[in-house]
Structures are given as structure tokens and as C-alpha cells.
Amino acid sequence: MQNLFNGIAITGSGSAVPQTCLTNENLTQIVDTSDEWITTRTGIKERKIALAPESLTSLATAASQQALAAAGITAADINLILLATSTPDDLFGTACRVQNELGAIKAVAFDLTAACSGFVFGLVTAAQYIKTGVYENVLLIGADILSRWVDWEDRGSCVLFGDGAGAVVIQANKSDRLLGFTLKSDGTQNQYLNLNYKGTTQELNSSEIQVTQGKFHPITMNGREVYRFAVQKVPEVIDKTLFTAHLQAEDIDWLILHQANQRIINAVAERLEIPQHKVISNVANYGNTSAASIPLALDEAVRQGKIQCDDIIAISGFGAGLSWGAAIFKWGR
Ligand code: UT7
């Protein structure tokens, strides 16, 4: 046992995005779309796209270095690295590469896949390791490079996604700053959002021995169904989390939803009667960065001085799985 406290605190954040910017205007050269359609339907104006040598490892490492500096700890202090991603550099896992880049010699490192809910699922996972006394300092990263996996001929989905990484340091703390959480999965709706593996069976060297080999195919999405799911389930899961935290919606200082679509963000805030000035949004600049979107928005708001120590923050992620979840925490130690 390394830690005698059974609370957690989120003590620092960081983020990183690729250098290359793809505007709505740029997209009109690729698919039959317009800035007007993308802006009115999604609120997105531009997104950042990772080009070699940028990688999931490099973005995740840059975001992590900022988070460690903000928390005032070093890589050698980290016991656990959780990398929430659906787009690893290596299917065997990318967290160990980040561990190596950071020089986090003591840390156990592994990937966690829960699509756009990855950061919320990762936060709750990190909290369990700390609350049971196993670990003291956890680095949680949400990072994705969905531009690698978008079907660039599908105008219904390729305009939505962007690349990026966000990270937070979560530490053992006397009082528990994680006030409540709820996680949900519904595999019956899995077909609405996929990045599927498809293989064909072949004989090896004309022998009778067969194996199946193939590759992952680009994202397919039923946008209307995912939209319907999000505007129904996200307010529900935040309401449930408020109830478990013994809080009311008006107690929330900042609402940070997965940045998928400004219309979804507005609809959820309206349903919860949370005023616009408490809602953090940067979807216009980055599009949907999957597991990175919540920590990226959180880190920007912290660096802009909006989020202050002790502010109550409600986050909610939703997406493929289908999966969704919410967490409410007090910022800082
Ligand atoms: O992390 C979670 C990931 N996914 C999401 O969050 C997606 C949730 N869904 C959405 O955000 C919205 O459903 C979309 C933005 C994807 C689509 O908006 P919508 O208002 O639901 O549009 P729609 O799919 O109903 O399409 C309306 C029309 C269609 O034309 P017709 O059939 O009415 O003639 C589409 O073909 O808009 C057309 N359309 C486009 N037109 C110009 C679809 N994509 C585009 C496009 N540019 N990029």
C-alpha cells in the first residue's frame, strides 16, 4: 500500500494539438459540403490534423508534460499511466511508449478503450486505483487521431472529427474531490458508430490450414441515431450523478461535455437549465477529438483562468459502444 488517503484530487492539466489546421473551406475541396452547412449543423469551423512525424505518442507526451508541470510533480512520481484512446500508434498499446518518452520509470502503463467516453471512464478507473490505496499519482491522458480513420469520402462524418490530446494528474488526497460519477454502456446500439475490423479467410502457402487476416475499416456512423441518443442520455446521466453527489444543477460552476456538436451541447445545457456562461465549448476550433475533447476543453479553460480552485465541474462523455458517463468533481486540491 502506497497511499493512506482515500480521496482523490485533480491537480494539473495539459493539452496538445497538431500544427496543421483543416478549415471548413478546405473540406469543400474534398467532399460536397459548405462552411454554412457544417457551421449551422455542428458549430465546427476548423479542426487540427496530425501529419507525420506527429503521432499519438507525441501528442499524448506533450499534453502529459504540461499536466505534470501544472501539478508540480515529475514523471518519476507517477505510479500509473492510463491512456484513453481508440487510435493507438500500436494495437498492443501506446501507453508504454508515452511512459518511455516521459521517463516515468516507476509507472505501470496501459491503454483504455471507450471511444469518446474514454476520459470519463479513465477518470473513474484512476480514482478506483487511488481510493483502494494502491497508487498515489496517476496520469490520465485522453488522446485520439481520428483523421487516420475517417472515411474522407463520407461527408456525413468526415467534417466532424479532429485530432488532439489532453491530460490530467490525479493524486491521492485527504478529502475526496470526486463528488460523484455514473458510467453506462449499451451494446444493443453498437451498430450506430463503428471502426470495424474485417478479415477474409485464406489458405497459408496452399496448405489446407486457414487463417483470417484483414484490416480495420474507416468509421461508419448513423449521425441521427447518435444525436438522438446523446440528447436523451447525457442529461439523464448528469442528473443521476448530481443526485448521487447530493447536488443541484445550479451548484455546477462549469459544464464540460464531450465536444461533438454545438447543437448537442446547447440541447443538454438547456435540458439541465444550465446557463450558457457556465458551458465550456471549443468545438468550433477542434471538432470532435474523441477521448481528447473533454481534457482539451478543461485545460483551455484552466489556462484562460476561467476554472478556479474549488469550482464544481460536471463532465460527460458519450459515443461509440454505445457508451456514456458523467463525473462531477471539485477542481484542484
Ligand atoms: O462522438 C460522438 C460522435 N458522433 C456524433 O456526435 C454525431 C451526432 N450526430 C450529429 O452531430 C448530426 O447528426 C450530424 C452533424 C452528423 C448530421 O446533422 P443532421 O442535422 O442530423 O443531418 P442529417 O444526417 O439528417 O442530414 C441532413 C442532410 C442530408 O441530406 P438530405 O438527405 O436531407 O438531402 C445529408 O445528406 O444533410 C446532408 N449532409 C450534408 N450536407 C452538406 C450530411 N452531411 C453533410 C455535409 N455537408 N457535410
Residues whose N, C-alpha, C, O or C-beta is under 5 A from the ligand:
A	BS01	UT7	D32 T33 S34 W37 R41 T42 C116 R155 G156 V159 G223 R224 V226 Y227 A260 N261 F318 G319
